[in-house]
Amino acid sequence: METVTDIGAFIIRSPGILGDRPRLAGTRVSVQRVVGWYKLGLTAEEIAEQMGNVTLAQVYAALTYYHANREEIEAYLAVEKADFERLVAEAG
């Protein structure tokens, strides 16, 4: 019989790792990082290939988490963008 994987096990949170943000289990890759690449126009296959340390299933799990929890991930992305813009302005 084929092994069945519980897709709920792909996304985890750990206190003290990535600010307790959702990430791919067994990695330090956050869901928001995968979504950032996705928003740049990369396909799931391209993201998995570019990152090299994640599987296609993990990328799809991250994208599924994003679509199911869009408000949460968009808030993380907004903070990240504001921080970047502040740093650019300070370096200016």
PyMOL Python script that loads the backbone (N, CA, C, O; Angstrom):
from pymol import cmd

cmd.read_pdbstr("""\
ATOM      1  N   MET A   1       0.844  -1.189   0.000  1.00  0.00           N
ATOM      2  CA  MET A   1       0.000   0.000   0.000  1.00  0.00           C
ATOM      3  C   MET A   1       0.884   1.245   0.000  1.00  0.00           C
ATOM      4  O   MET A   1       1.914   1.288   0.674  1.00  0.00           O
ATOM      5  N   GLU A   2       0.481   2.231  -0.745  1.00  0.00           N
ATOM      6  CA  GLU A   2       1.216   3.484  -0.862  1.00  0.00           C
ATOM      7  C   GLU A   2       1.093   4.299   0.427  1.00  0.00           C
ATOM      8  O   GLU A   2       0.041   4.312   1.065  1.00  0.00           O
ATOM      9  N   THR A   3       2.168   4.971   0.797  1.00  0.00           N
ATOM     10  CA  THR A   3       2.151   5.827   1.976  1.00  0.00           C
ATOM     11  C   THR A   3       1.360   7.090   1.664  1.00  0.00           C
ATOM     12  O   THR A   3       1.553   7.707   0.617  1.00  0.00           O
ATOM     13  N   VAL A   4       0.478   7.467   2.565  1.00  0.00           N
ATOM     14  CA  VAL A   4      -0.331   8.672   2.405  1.00  0.00           C
ATOM     15  C   VAL A   4       0.241   9.750   3.312  1.00  0.00           C
ATOM     16  O   VAL A   4       0.521   9.504   4.485  1.00  0.00           O
ATOM     17  N   THR A   5       0.410  10.934   2.767  1.00  0.00           N
ATOM     18  CA  THR A   5       0.952  12.057   3.527  1.00  0.00           C
ATOM     19  C   THR A   5      -0.167  12.999   3.926  1.00  0.00           C
ATOM     20  O   THR A   5      -0.969  13.413   3.089  1.00  0.00           O
ATOM     21  N   ASP A   6      -0.219  13.334   5.197  1.00  0.00           N
ATOM     22  CA  ASP A   6      -1.178  14.310   5.705  1.00  0.00           C
ATOM     23  C   ASP A   6      -0.676  15.691   5.320  1.00  0.00           C
ATOM     24  O   ASP A   6       0.353  16.135   5.829  1.00  0.00           O
ATOM     25  N   ILE A   7      -1.380  16.375   4.431  1.00  0.00           N
ATOM     26  CA  ILE A   7      -0.881  17.672   3.974  1.00  0.00           C
ATOM     27  C   ILE A   7      -0.865  18.715   5.087  1.00  0.00           C
ATOM     28  O   ILE A   7      -0.172  19.726   4.981  1.00  0.00           O
ATOM     29  N   GLY A   8      -1.616  18.475   6.139  1.00  0.00           N
ATOM     30  CA  GLY A   8      -1.584  19.384   7.274  1.00  0.00           C
ATOM     31  C   GLY A   8      -0.229  19.410   7.967  1.00  0.00           C
ATOM     32  O   GLY A   8       0.066  20.335   8.725  1.00  0.00           O
ATOM     33  N   ALA A   9       0.590  18.409   7.714  1.00  0.00           N
ATOM     34  CA  ALA A   9       1.911  18.332   8.334  1.00  0.00           C
ATOM     35  C   ALA A   9       2.954  19.165   7.585  1.00  0.00           C
ATOM     36  O   ALA A   9       4.086  19.285   8.055  1.00  0.00           O
ATOM     37  N   PHE A  10       2.606  19.738   6.446  1.00  0.00           N
ATOM     38  CA  PHE A  10       3.565  20.512   5.666  1.00  0.00           C
ATOM     39  C   PHE A  10       3.842  21.895   6.251  1.00  0.00           C
ATOM     40  O   PHE A  10       4.951  22.412   6.116  1.00  0.00           O
ATOM     41  N   ILE A  11       2.847  22.497   6.899  1.00  0.00           N
ATOM     42  CA  ILE A  11       2.980  23.865   7.426  1.00  0.00           C
ATOM     43  C   ILE A  11       2.961  23.802   8.944  1.00  0.00           C
ATOM     44  O   ILE A  11       2.048  23.230   9.541  1.00  0.00           O
ATOM     45  N   ILE A  12       3.980  24.398   9.569  1.00  0.00           N
ATOM     46  CA  ILE A  12       4.059  24.406  11.026  1.00  0.00           C
ATOM     47  C   ILE A  12       4.426  25.800  11.512  1.00  0.00           C
ATOM     48  O   ILE A  12       4.808  26.674  10.733  1.00  0.00           O
ATOM     49  N   ARG A  13       4.301  25.979  12.805  1.00  0.00           N
ATOM     50  CA  ARG A  13       4.761  27.195  13.500  1.00  0.00           C
ATOM     51  C   ARG A  13       5.573  26.727  14.690  1.00  0.00           C
ATOM     52  O   ARG A  13       5.234  25.737  15.338  1.00  0.00           O
ATOM     53  N   SER A  14       6.640  27.443  14.970  1.00  0.00           N
ATOM     54  CA  SER A  14       7.470  27.115  16.124  1.00  0.00           C
ATOM     55  C   SER A  14       7.857  28.399  16.822  1.00  0.00           C
ATOM     56  O   SER A  14       8.428  29.292  16.196  1.00  0.00           O
ATOM     57  N   PRO A  15       7.556  28.514  18.119  1.00  0.00           N
ATOM     58  CA  PRO A  15       7.978  29.701  18.856  1.00  0.00           C
ATOM     59  C   PRO A  15       9.487  29.882  18.718  1.00  0.00           C
ATOM     60  O   PRO A  15      10.253  28.928  18.860  1.00  0.00           O
ATOM     61  N   GLY A  16       9.899  31.096  18.443  1.00  0.00           N
ATOM     62  CA  GLY A  16      11.327  31.384  18.340  1.00  0.00           C
ATOM     63  C   GLY A  16      11.923  31.157  16.963  1.00  0.00           C
ATOM     64  O   GLY A  16      13.089  31.485  16.742  1.00  0.00           O
ATOM     65  N   ILE A  17      11.158  30.606  16.034  1.00  0.00           N
ATOM     66  CA  ILE A  17      11.657  30.404  14.667  1.00  0.00           C
ATOM     67  C   ILE A  17      10.801  31.231  13.715  1.00  0.00           C
ATOM     68  O   ILE A  17       9.590  31.030  13.618  1.00  0.00           O
ATOM     69  N   LEU A  18      11.438  32.154  13.021  1.00  0.00           N
ATOM     70  CA  LEU A  18      10.775  33.048  12.068  1.00  0.00           C
ATOM     71  C   LEU A  18       9.623  33.812  12.708  1.00  0.00           C
ATOM     72  O   LEU A  18       8.602  34.066  12.069  1.00  0.00           O
ATOM     73  N   GLY A  19       9.796  34.174  13.968  1.00  0.00           N
ATOM     74  CA  GLY A  19       8.766  34.956  14.650  1.00  0.00           C
ATOM     75  C   GLY A  19       7.448  34.227  14.778  1.00  0.00           C
ATOM     76  O   GLY A  19       6.390  34.854  14.830  1.00  0.00           O
ATOM     77  N   ASP A  20       7.501  32.911  14.830  1.00  0.00           N
ATOM     78  CA  ASP A  20       6.320  32.055  14.961  1.00  0.00           C
ATOM     79  C   ASP A  20       5.405  32.130  13.737  1.00  0.00           C
ATOM     80  O   ASP A  20       4.229  31.774  13.807  1.00  0.00           O
ATOM     81  N   ARG A  21       5.960  32.598  12.618  1.00  0.00           N
ATOM     82  CA  ARG A  21       5.176  32.659  11.387  1.00  0.00           C
ATOM     83  C   ARG A  21       5.094  31.279  10.758  1.00  0.00           C
ATOM     84  O   ARG A  21       5.969  30.444  10.987  1.00  0.00           O
ATOM     85  N   PRO A  22       4.053  31.025   9.968  1.00  0.00           N
ATOM     86  CA  PRO A  22       3.919  29.716   9.341  1.00  0.00           C
ATOM     87  C   PRO A  22       5.071  29.460   8.366  1.00  0.00           C
ATOM     88  O   PRO A  22       5.473  30.338   7.603  1.00  0.00           O
ATOM     89  N   ARG A  23       5.590  28.225   8.418  1.00  0.00           N
ATOM     90  CA  ARG A  23       6.719  27.868   7.564  1.00  0.00           C
ATOM     91  C   ARG A  23       6.581  26.425   7.123  1.00  0.00           C
ATOM     92  O   ARG A  23       5.762  25.672   7.648  1.00  0.00           O
ATOM     93  N   LEU A  24       7.389  26.058   6.157  1.00  0.00           N
ATOM     94  CA  LEU A  24       7.407  24.689   5.670  1.00  0.00           C
ATOM     95  C   LEU A  24       8.123  23.817   6.694  1.00  0.00           C
ATOM     96  O   LEU A  24       9.245  24.120   7.097  1.00  0.00           O
ATOM     97  N   ALA A  25       7.481  22.745   7.109  1.00  0.00           N
ATOM     98  CA  ALA A  25       8.054  21.835   8.103  1.00  0.00           C
ATOM     99  C   ALA A  25       9.422  21.342   7.647  1.00  0.00           C
ATOM    100  O   ALA A  25       9.619  21.003   6.480  1.00  0.00           O
ATOM    101  N   GLY A  26      10.359  21.309   8.584  1.00  0.00           N
ATOM    102  CA  GLY A  26      11.700  20.827   8.293  1.00  0.00           C
ATOM    103  C   GLY A  26      12.598  21.841   7.610  1.00  0.00           C
ATOM    104  O   GLY A  26      13.722  21.520   7.223  1.00  0.00           O
ATOM    105  N   THR A  27      12.103  23.073   7.460  1.00  0.00           N
ATOM    106  CA  THR A  27      12.891  24.134   6.815  1.00  0.00           C
ATOM    107  C   THR A  27      12.736  25.432   7.598  1.00  0.00           C
ATOM    108  O   THR A  27      11.976  25.509   8.563  1.00  0.00           O
ATOM    109  N   ARG A  28      13.472  26.444   7.161  1.00  0.00           N
ATOM    110  CA  ARG A  28      13.282  27.799   7.673  1.00  0.00           C
ATOM    111  C   ARG A  28      12.659  28.665   6.580  1.00  0.00           C
ATOM    112  O   ARG A  28      12.849  29.881   6.559  1.00  0.00           O
ATOM    113  N   VAL A  29      11.924  28.039   5.683  1.00  0.00           N
ATOM    114  CA  VAL A  29      11.270  28.741   4.580  1.00  0.00           C
ATOM    115  C   VAL A  29       9.852  29.103   5.001  1.00  0.00           C
ATOM    116  O   VAL A  29       9.023  28.230   5.257  1.00  0.00           O
ATOM    117  N   SER A  30       9.588  30.406   5.069  1.00  0.00           N
ATOM    118  CA  SER A  30       8.262  30.864   5.482  1.00  0.00           C
ATOM    119  C   SER A  30       7.270  30.789   4.321  1.00  0.00           C
ATOM    120  O   SER A  30       7.648  30.812   3.149  1.00  0.00           O
ATOM    121  N   VAL A  31       6.006  30.699   4.682  1.00  0.00           N
ATOM    122  CA  VAL A  31       4.954  30.742   3.673  1.00  0.00           C
ATOM    123  C   VAL A  31       5.036  32.068   2.928  1.00  0.00           C
ATOM    124  O   VAL A  31       4.862  32.106   1.710  1.00  0.00           O
ATOM    125  N   GLN A  32       5.299  33.148   3.645  1.00  0.00           N
ATOM    126  CA  GLN A  32       5.351  34.454   2.979  1.00  0.00           C
ATOM    127  C   GLN A  32       6.481  34.523   1.955  1.00  0.00           C
ATOM    128  O   GLN A  32       6.342  35.220   0.950  1.00  0.00           O
ATOM    129  N   ARG A  33       7.588  33.828   2.174  1.00  0.00           N
ATOM    130  CA  ARG A  33       8.678  33.814   1.191  1.00  0.00           C
ATOM    131  C   ARG A  33       8.226  33.124  -0.095  1.00  0.00           C
ATOM    132  O   ARG A  33       8.494  33.613  -1.193  1.00  0.00           O
ATOM    133  N   VAL A  34       7.548  31.998   0.041  1.00  0.00           N
ATOM    134  CA  VAL A  34       7.029  31.298  -1.132  1.00  0.00           C
ATOM    135  C   VAL A  34       6.033  32.194  -1.864  1.00  0.00           C
ATOM    136  O   VAL A  34       6.062  32.291  -3.091  1.00  0.00           O
ATOM    137  N   VAL A  35       5.157  32.843  -1.112  1.00  0.00           N
ATOM    138  CA  VAL A  35       4.141  33.711  -1.701  1.00  0.00           C
ATOM    139  C   VAL A  35       4.789  34.907  -2.399  1.00  0.00           C
ATOM    140  O   VAL A  35       4.314  35.344  -3.447  1.00  0.00           O
ATOM    141  N   GLY A  36       5.857  35.433  -1.831  1.00  0.00           N
ATOM    142  CA  GLY A  36       6.561  36.538  -2.472  1.00  0.00           C
ATOM    143  C   GLY A  36       7.037  36.164  -3.869  1.00  0.00           C
ATOM    144  O   GLY A  36       6.894  36.948  -4.808  1.00  0.00           O
ATOM    145  N   TRP A  37       7.599  34.973  -4.007  1.00  0.00           N
ATOM    146  CA  TRP A  37       8.053  34.501  -5.322  1.00  0.00           C
ATOM    147  C   TRP A  37       6.864  34.284  -6.249  1.00  0.00           C
ATOM    148  O   TRP A  37       6.918  34.602  -7.437  1.00  0.00           O
ATOM    149  N   TYR A  38       5.796  33.741  -5.690  1.00  0.00           N
ATOM    150  CA  TYR A  38       4.571  33.498  -6.458  1.00  0.00           C
ATOM    151  C   TYR A  38       4.024  34.815  -7.002  1.00  0.00           C
ATOM    152  O   TYR A  38       3.593  34.883  -8.153  1.00  0.00           O
ATOM    153  N   LYS A  39       4.042  35.853  -6.178  1.00  0.00           N
ATOM    154  CA  LYS A  39       3.534  37.155  -6.599  1.00  0.00           C
ATOM    155  C   LYS A  39       4.437  37.823  -7.632  1.00  0.00           C
ATOM    156  O   LYS A  39       4.007  38.732  -8.343  1.00  0.00           O
ATOM    157  N   LEU A  40       5.682  37.374  -7.714  1.00  0.00           N
ATOM    158  CA  LEU A  40       6.578  37.873  -8.752  1.00  0.00           C
ATOM    159  C   LEU A  40       6.307  37.183 -10.094  1.00  0.00           C
ATOM    160  O   LEU A  40       6.902  37.531 -11.113  1.00  0.00           O
ATOM    161  N   GLY A  41       5.405  36.203 -10.076  1.00  0.00           N
ATOM    162  CA  GLY A  41       5.022  35.543 -11.314  1.00  0.00           C
ATOM    163  C   GLY A  41       5.608  34.156 -11.523  1.00  0.00           C
ATOM    164  O   GLY A  41       5.382  33.545 -12.568  1.00  0.00           O
ATOM    165  N   LEU A  42       6.356  33.648 -10.553  1.00  0.00           N
ATOM    166  CA  LEU A  42       6.912  32.316 -10.692  1.00  0.00           C
ATOM    167  C   LEU A  42       5.836  31.262 -10.469  1.00  0.00           C
ATOM    168  O   LEU A  42       4.938  31.444  -9.646  1.00  0.00           O
ATOM    169  N   THR A  43       5.930  30.167 -11.200  1.00  0.00           N
ATOM    170  CA  THR A  43       5.018  29.049 -10.991  1.00  0.00           C
ATOM    171  C   THR A  43       5.504  28.246  -9.790  1.00  0.00           C
ATOM    172  O   THR A  43       6.627  28.432  -9.322  1.00  0.00           O
ATOM    173  N   ALA A  44       4.658  27.358  -9.301  1.00  0.00           N
ATOM    174  CA  ALA A  44       5.055  26.499  -8.184  1.00  0.00           C
ATOM    175  C   ALA A  44       6.287  25.684  -8.556  1.00  0.00           C
ATOM    176  O   ALA A  44       7.191  25.510  -7.739  1.00  0.00           O
ATOM    177  N   GLU A  45       6.322  25.190  -9.774  1.00  0.00           N
ATOM    178  CA  GLU A  45       7.460  24.401 -10.234  1.00  0.00           C
ATOM    179  C   GLU A  45       8.742  25.236 -10.237  1.00  0.00           C
ATOM    180  O   GLU A  45       9.798  24.757  -9.824  1.00  0.00           O
ATOM    181  N   GLU A  46       8.648  26.483 -10.703  1.00  0.00           N
ATOM    182  CA  GLU A  46       9.815  27.370 -10.736  1.00  0.00           C
ATOM    183  C   GLU A  46      10.292  27.709  -9.329  1.00  0.00           C
ATOM    184  O   GLU A  46      11.495  27.780  -9.080  1.00  0.00           O
ATOM    185  N   ILE A  47       9.359  27.917  -8.418  1.00  0.00           N
ATOM    186  CA  ILE A  47       9.728  28.220  -7.033  1.00  0.00           C
ATOM    187  C   ILE A  47      10.495  27.053  -6.434  1.00  0.00           C
ATOM    188  O   ILE A  47      11.552  27.248  -5.834  1.00  0.00           O
ATOM    189  N   ALA A  48       9.970  25.837  -6.591  1.00  0.00           N
ATOM    190  CA  ALA A  48      10.640  24.649  -6.050  1.00  0.00           C
ATOM    191  C   ALA A  48      12.031  24.506  -6.660  1.00  0.00           C
ATOM    192  O   ALA A  48      12.987  24.178  -5.958  1.00  0.00           O
ATOM    193  N   GLU A  49      12.145  24.748  -7.956  1.00  0.00           N
ATOM    194  CA  GLU A  49      13.436  24.632  -8.637  1.00  0.00           C
ATOM    195  C   GLU A  49      14.411  25.702  -8.165  1.00  0.00           C
ATOM    196  O   GLU A  49      15.574  25.401  -7.897  1.00  0.00           O
ATOM    197  N   GLN A  50      13.957  26.939  -8.061  1.00  0.00           N
ATOM    198  CA  GLN A  50      14.820  28.048  -7.643  1.00  0.00           C
ATOM    199  C   GLN A  50      15.297  27.882  -6.202  1.00  0.00           C
ATOM    200  O   GLN A  50      16.459  28.151  -5.897  1.00  0.00           O
ATOM    201  N   MET A  51      14.409  27.443  -5.322  1.00  0.00           N
ATOM    202  CA  MET A  51      14.770  27.303  -3.917  1.00  0.00           C
ATOM    203  C   MET A  51      15.675  26.095  -3.712  1.00  0.00           C
ATOM    204  O   MET A  51      16.616  26.148  -2.920  1.00  0.00           O
ATOM    205  N   GLY A  52      15.397  25.025  -4.413  1.00  0.00           N
ATOM    206  CA  GLY A  52      16.254  23.854  -4.355  1.00  0.00           C
ATOM    207  C   GLY A  52      16.117  22.979  -3.122  1.00  0.00           C
ATOM    208  O   GLY A  52      16.393  21.782  -3.188  1.00  0.00           O
ATOM    209  N   ASN A  53      15.700  23.544  -2.007  1.00  0.00           N
ATOM    210  CA  ASN A  53      15.619  22.769  -0.762  1.00  0.00           C
ATOM    211  C   ASN A  53      14.189  22.454  -0.343  1.00  0.00           C
ATOM    212  O   ASN A  53      13.951  22.002   0.777  1.00  0.00           O
ATOM    213  N   VAL A  54      13.234  22.694  -1.247  1.00  0.00           N
ATOM    214  CA  VAL A  54      11.835  22.387  -0.962  1.00  0.00           C
ATOM    215  C   VAL A  54      11.257  21.571  -2.112  1.00  0.00           C
ATOM    216  O   VAL A  54      11.726  21.644  -3.248  1.00  0.00           O
ATOM    217  N   THR A  55      10.235  20.797  -1.791  1.00  0.00           N
ATOM    218  CA  THR A  55       9.588  19.988  -2.814  1.00  0.00           C
ATOM    219  C   THR A  55       8.424  20.750  -3.430  1.00  0.00           C
ATOM    220  O   THR A  55       7.956  21.749  -2.884  1.00  0.00           O
ATOM    221  N   LEU A  56       7.974  20.267  -4.559  1.00  0.00           N
ATOM    222  CA  LEU A  56       6.815  20.861  -5.204  1.00  0.00           C
ATOM    223  C   LEU A  56       5.588  20.754  -4.294  1.00  0.00           C
ATOM    224  O   LEU A  56       4.781  21.681  -4.226  1.00  0.00           O
ATOM    225  N   ALA A  57       5.451  19.641  -3.605  1.00  0.00           N
ATOM    226  CA  ALA A  57       4.330  19.473  -2.669  1.00  0.00           C
ATOM    227  C   ALA A  57       4.380  20.531  -1.573  1.00  0.00           C
ATOM    228  O   ALA A  57       3.340  21.063  -1.186  1.00  0.00           O
ATOM    229  N   GLN A  58       5.573  20.847  -1.065  1.00  0.00           N
ATOM    230  CA  GLN A  58       5.703  21.877  -0.031  1.00  0.00           C
ATOM    231  C   GLN A  58       5.300  23.243  -0.566  1.00  0.00           C
ATOM    232  O   GLN A  58       4.634  24.010   0.128  1.00  0.00           O
ATOM    233  N   VAL A  59       5.699  23.552  -1.794  1.00  0.00           N
ATOM    234  CA  VAL A  59       5.337  24.840  -2.392  1.00  0.00           C
ATOM    235  C   VAL A  59       3.823  24.934  -2.533  1.00  0.00           C
ATOM    236  O   VAL A  59       3.228  25.954  -2.186  1.00  0.00           O
ATOM    237  N   TYR A  60       3.200  23.879  -3.039  1.00  0.00           N
ATOM    238  CA  TYR A  60       1.745  23.897  -3.163  1.00  0.00           C
ATOM    239  C   TYR A  60       1.068  24.010  -1.801  1.00  0.00           C
ATOM    240  O   TYR A  60       0.039  24.674  -1.680  1.00  0.00           O
ATOM    241  N   ALA A  61       1.626  23.376  -0.783  1.00  0.00           N
ATOM    242  CA  ALA A  61       1.067  23.493   0.568  1.00  0.00           C
ATOM    243  C   ALA A  61       1.140  24.940   1.047  1.00  0.00           C
ATOM    244  O   ALA A  61       0.187  25.448   1.639  1.00  0.00           O
ATOM    245  N   ALA A  62       2.264  25.601   0.794  1.00  0.00           N
ATOM    246  CA  ALA A  62       2.413  27.004   1.190  1.00  0.00           C
ATOM    247  C   ALA A  62       1.408  27.881   0.448  1.00  0.00           C
ATOM    248  O   ALA A  62       0.800  28.771   1.043  1.00  0.00           O
ATOM    249  N   LEU A  63       1.232  27.634  -0.836  1.00  0.00           N
ATOM    250  CA  LEU A  63       0.278  28.427  -1.617  1.00  0.00           C
ATOM    251  C   LEU A  63      -1.161  28.152  -1.182  1.00  0.00           C
ATOM    252  O   LEU A  63      -1.991  29.061  -1.176  1.00  0.00           O
ATOM    253  N   THR A  64      -1.455  26.924  -0.825  1.00  0.00           N
ATOM    254  CA  THR A  64      -2.780  26.592  -0.310  1.00  0.00           C
ATOM    255  C   THR A  64      -3.021  27.307   1.011  1.00  0.00           C
ATOM    256  O   THR A  64      -4.097  27.860   1.239  1.00  0.00           O
ATOM    257  N   TYR A  65      -2.005  27.292   1.886  1.00  0.00           N
ATOM    258  CA  TYR A  65      -2.119  27.993   3.171  1.00  0.00           C
ATOM    259  C   TYR A  65      -2.384  29.477   2.913  1.00  0.00           C
ATOM    260  O   TYR A  65      -3.240  30.079   3.560  1.00  0.00           O
ATOM    261  N   TYR A  66      -1.656  30.056   1.979  1.00  0.00           N
ATOM    262  CA  TYR A  66      -1.832  31.472   1.646  1.00  0.00           C
ATOM    263  C   TYR A  66      -3.268  31.757   1.189  1.00  0.00           C
ATOM    264  O   TYR A  66      -3.903  32.693   1.675  1.00  0.00           O
ATOM    265  N   HIS A  67      -3.769  30.958   0.266  1.00  0.00           N
ATOM    266  CA  HIS A  67      -5.113  31.211  -0.261  1.00  0.00           C
ATOM    267  C   HIS A  67      -6.190  30.991   0.792  1.00  0.00           C
ATOM    268  O   HIS A  67      -7.251  31.613   0.733  1.00  0.00           O
ATOM    269  N   ALA A  68      -5.929  30.116   1.750  1.00  0.00           N
ATOM    270  CA  ALA A  68      -6.888  29.871   2.831  1.00  0.00           C
ATOM    271  C   ALA A  68      -6.762  30.899   3.953  1.00  0.00           C
ATOM    272  O   ALA A  68      -7.690  31.080   4.742  1.00  0.00           O
ATOM    273  N   ASN A  69      -5.603  31.577   4.022  1.00  0.00           N
ATOM    274  CA  ASN A  69      -5.318  32.521   5.116  1.00  0.00           C
ATOM    275  C   ASN A  69      -4.706  33.809   4.552  1.00  0.00           C
ATOM    276  O   ASN A  69      -3.737  34.342   5.093  1.00  0.00           O
ATOM    277  N   ARG A  70      -5.278  34.281   3.482  1.00  0.00           N
ATOM    278  CA  ARG A  70      -4.715  35.412   2.730  1.00  0.00           C
ATOM    279  C   ARG A  70      -4.483  36.649   3.607  1.00  0.00           C
ATOM    280  O   ARG A  70      -3.445  37.301   3.494  1.00  0.00           O
ATOM    281  N   GLU A  71      -5.428  36.968   4.464  1.00  0.00           N
ATOM    282  CA  GLU A  71      -5.317  38.179   5.286  1.00  0.00           C
ATOM    283  C   GLU A  71      -4.066  38.125   6.178  1.00  0.00           C
ATOM    284  O   GLU A  71      -3.342  39.113   6.300  1.00  0.00           O
ATOM    285  N   GLU A  72      -3.824  36.977   6.789  1.00  0.00           N
ATOM    286  CA  GLU A  72      -2.658  36.820   7.664  1.00  0.00           C
ATOM    287  C   GLU A  72      -1.352  37.020   6.886  1.00  0.00           C
ATOM    288  O   GLU A  72      -0.479  37.768   7.325  1.00  0.00           O
ATOM    289  N   ILE A  73      -1.219  36.363   5.753  1.00  0.00           N
ATOM    290  CA  ILE A  73       0.030  36.429   4.989  1.00  0.00           C
ATOM    291  C   ILE A  73       0.205  37.806   4.360  1.00  0.00           C
ATOM    292  O   ILE A  73       1.322  38.320   4.306  1.00  0.00           O
ATOM    293  N   GLU A  74      -0.869  38.406   3.888  1.00  0.00           N
ATOM    294  CA  GLU A  74      -0.785  39.760   3.329  1.00  0.00           C
ATOM    295  C   GLU A  74      -0.311  40.754   4.398  1.00  0.00           C
ATOM    296  O   GLU A  74       0.427  41.688   4.087  1.00  0.00           O
ATOM    297  N   ALA A  75      -0.730  40.559   5.648  1.00  0.00           N
ATOM    298  CA  ALA A  75      -0.275  41.435   6.735  1.00  0.00           C
ATOM    299  C   ALA A  75       1.233  41.289   6.931  1.00  0.00           C
ATOM    300  O   ALA A  75       1.930  42.287   7.114  1.00  0.00           O
ATOM    301  N   TYR A  76       1.745  40.052   6.895  1.00  0.00           N
ATOM    302  CA  TYR A  76       3.196  39.844   7.003  1.00  0.00           C
ATOM    303  C   TYR A  76       3.930  40.510   5.841  1.00  0.00           C
ATOM    304  O   TYR A  76       4.972  41.135   6.037  1.00  0.00           O
ATOM    305  N   LEU A  77       3.389  40.378   4.641  1.00  0.00           N
ATOM    306  CA  LEU A  77       4.016  40.965   3.466  1.00  0.00           C
ATOM    307  C   LEU A  77       4.019  42.492   3.556  1.00  0.00           C
ATOM    308  O   LEU A  77       4.984  43.134   3.142  1.00  0.00           O
ATOM    309  N   ALA A  78       2.946  43.076   4.094  1.00  0.00           N
ATOM    310  CA  ALA A  78       2.866  44.535   4.232  1.00  0.00           C
ATOM    311  C   ALA A  78       3.912  45.039   5.215  1.00  0.00           C
ATOM    312  O   ALA A  78       4.547  46.063   4.965  1.00  0.00           O
ATOM    313  N   VAL A  79       4.103  44.339   6.327  1.00  0.00           N
ATOM    314  CA  VAL A  79       5.124  44.719   7.308  1.00  0.00           C
ATOM    315  C   VAL A  79       6.508  44.619   6.679  1.00  0.00           C
ATOM    316  O   VAL A  79       7.342  45.507   6.855  1.00  0.00           O
ATOM    317  N   GLU A  80       6.749  43.534   5.946  1.00  0.00           N
ATOM    318  CA  GLU A  80       8.041  43.341   5.291  1.00  0.00           C
ATOM    319  C   GLU A  80       8.324  44.468   4.298  1.00  0.00           C
ATOM    320  O   GLU A  80       9.445  44.972   4.233  1.00  0.00           O
ATOM    321  N   LYS A  81       7.314  44.861   3.527  1.00  0.00           N
ATOM    322  CA  LYS A  81       7.471  45.936   2.547  1.00  0.00           C
ATOM    323  C   LYS A  81       7.742  47.266   3.246  1.00  0.00           C
ATOM    324  O   LYS A  81       8.609  48.025   2.814  1.00  0.00           O
ATOM    325  N   ALA A  82       7.013  47.552   4.314  1.00  0.00           N
ATOM    326  CA  ALA A  82       7.208  48.797   5.058  1.00  0.00           C
ATOM    327  C   ALA A  82       8.609  48.850   5.664  1.00  0.00           C
ATOM    328  O   ALA A  82       9.256  49.897   5.640  1.00  0.00           O
ATOM    329  N   ASP A  83       9.074  47.741   6.200  1.00  0.00           N
ATOM    330  CA  ASP A  83      10.427  47.681   6.757  1.00  0.00           C
ATOM    331  C   ASP A  83      11.463  47.944   5.679  1.00  0.00           C
ATOM    332  O   ASP A  83      12.418  48.688   5.904  1.00  0.00           O
ATOM    333  N   PHE A  84      11.288  47.343   4.512  1.00  0.00           N
ATOM    334  CA  PHE A  84      12.226  47.544   3.401  1.00  0.00           C
ATOM    335  C   PHE A  84      12.237  49.012   2.976  1.00  0.00           C
ATOM    336  O   PHE A  84      13.302  49.602   2.792  1.00  0.00           O
ATOM    337  N   GLU A  85      11.058  49.594   2.824  1.00  0.00           N
ATOM    338  CA  GLU A  85      10.970  50.994   2.407  1.00  0.00           C
ATOM    339  C   GLU A  85      11.606  51.926   3.429  1.00  0.00           C
ATOM    340  O   GLU A  85      12.255  52.905   3.059  1.00  0.00           O
ATOM    341  N   ARG A  86      11.425  51.628   4.710  1.00  0.00           N
ATOM    342  CA  ARG A  86      12.047  52.432   5.773  1.00  0.00           C
ATOM    343  C   ARG A  86      13.560  52.344   5.683  1.00  0.00           C
ATOM    344  O   ARG A  86      14.242  53.363   5.798  1.00  0.00           O
ATOM    345  N   LEU A  87      14.098  51.152   5.481  1.00  0.00           N
ATOM    346  CA  LEU A  87      15.548  50.968   5.389  1.00  0.00           C
ATOM    347  C   LEU A  87      16.123  51.698   4.171  1.00  0.00           C
ATOM    348  O   LEU A  87      17.200  52.289   4.246  1.00  0.00           O
ATOM    349  N   VAL A  88      15.405  51.652   3.063  1.00  0.00           N
ATOM    350  CA  VAL A  88      15.853  52.353   1.857  1.00  0.00           C
ATOM    351  C   VAL A  88      15.881  53.855   2.111  1.00  0.00           C
ATOM    352  O   VAL A  88      16.830  54.537   1.726  1.00  0.00           O
ATOM    353  N   ALA A  89      14.836  54.368   2.762  1.00  0.00           N
ATOM    354  CA  ALA A  89      14.758  55.803   3.055  1.00  0.00           C
ATOM    355  C   ALA A  89      15.870  56.225   4.006  1.00  0.00           C
ATOM    356  O   ALA A  89      16.452  57.298   3.847  1.00  0.00           O
ATOM    357  N   GLU A  90      16.171  55.378   5.003  1.00  0.00           N
ATOM    358  CA  GLU A  90      17.227  55.707   5.953  1.00  0.00           C
ATOM    359  C   GLU A  90      18.604  55.678   5.298  1.00  0.00           C
ATOM    360  O   GLU A  90      19.493  56.442   5.674  1.00  0.00           O
ATOM    361  N   ALA A  91      18.774  54.800   4.324  1.00  0.00           N
ATOM    362  CA  ALA A  91      20.066  54.690   3.632  1.00  0.00           C
ATOM    363  C   ALA A  91      20.258  55.796   2.605  1.00  0.00           C
ATOM    364  O   ALA A  91      21.378  56.131   2.220  1.00  0.00           O
ATOM    365  N   GLY A  92      19.109  56.361   2.165  1.00  0.00           N
ATOM    366  CA  GLY A  92      19.003  57.317   1.107  1.00  0.00           C
ATOM    367  C   GLY A  92      19.931  58.410   1.059  1.00  0.00           C
ATOM    368  O   GLY A  92      19.856  59.243   0.156  1.00  0.00           O
TER     369      GLY A  92
END
""", "prot")
cmd.dss("prot")
cmd.show_as("cartoon", "prot")
cmd.util.cbc("prot")
cmd.orient("prot")
